[in-house]
Amino acid sequence: MYIPPPKSIVSIRAEGLGDMGTVTDETSIGRFSLDQDYVLTRIRGHFSGGSGSATLSLYVDHRDTSGSYDSLLATWSSVGTGGAADLHHRIEAEEQHHWEFRAGDVLCFTWTNPDSGTMRWALEVGLCPTSELVNG
């Protein structure tokens, strides 16, 4: 499978002090997408300050606004300063076809901050336009 060159990957970042949000809240932070068909290539997260941990979940907020096709894609347990303070998740090239999304689909991270008064979080995702993944 074709591995996209680094210049083809768009890095998008979000950070905060409170919760990451919910799938249905379109104004919440921790939401990522491109305005064209795309593939998720990597996820990086960092948690600092405060104490505790919680489950980090990744959902797709499907472009169909009824909510019928929103779905849970992955979870990571014990994320935060009381567990895994850093998250590094890379989608291998041969698995990227499982992580393709259409324009209008939004990747939404949810995480309930166990110490929202002091614990900070930062997320970075790597998204690559699907058009860059053609095998020639």
Buried (B, 14 or more C-beta within 10 A) or exposed (E): EEEBEEEBBBEBEBBBBBBBBBBEBEEBBBBBBBEEBBBBBBBBBBBEEBEBBBBBBBBBBBEEEEEEEBEEBEEBEEBBBBBBBEBEBEBEBEEBEEBBBBEBBBBBBBBBBBBBEEBBBEBBBBBBBBEBBEEE
